[in-house]
């Protein structure tokens, strides 16, 4: 109940239904033999705990095999190799985006004169009076621009006597 394993034998992990002689962990080459008396006494306990232990051991071995140890990769990359990989990954990403029909969405650069975002974000906020002053100035400028009228006084096209 609640078991997600099949009833068949899995080739990587041995039999699914272990018995008292199924080792929980593969013994090293210099394993020690236990006496027959100790085996018969522990048979009942092994049958009860064996199924659960073997399932846990299979899960442990499966996970240990799939884990990638990134610290084991001790090679150091030069800056040019980093740039090459970055260019390669960018090209792959652009190909995937182009195949999907989406447009690439790149972050826009900071405004001119701003060297780092944290200086702008950590600065004190703009006061309400300054916001009101800017709003009034833009409203007045918009009103004056709408009031501009062009008066036609002379012809824009002059004829030079060409027949």
Secondary structure as UniProt FT lines:
FT   TURN            11..13
FT   TURN            20..21
FT   TURN            29..30
FT   HELIX           36..41
FT   HELIX           43..66
FT   HELIX           70..72
FT   HELIX           79..100
FT   TURN            112..113
FT   HELIX           117..122
FT   HELIX           128..146
//
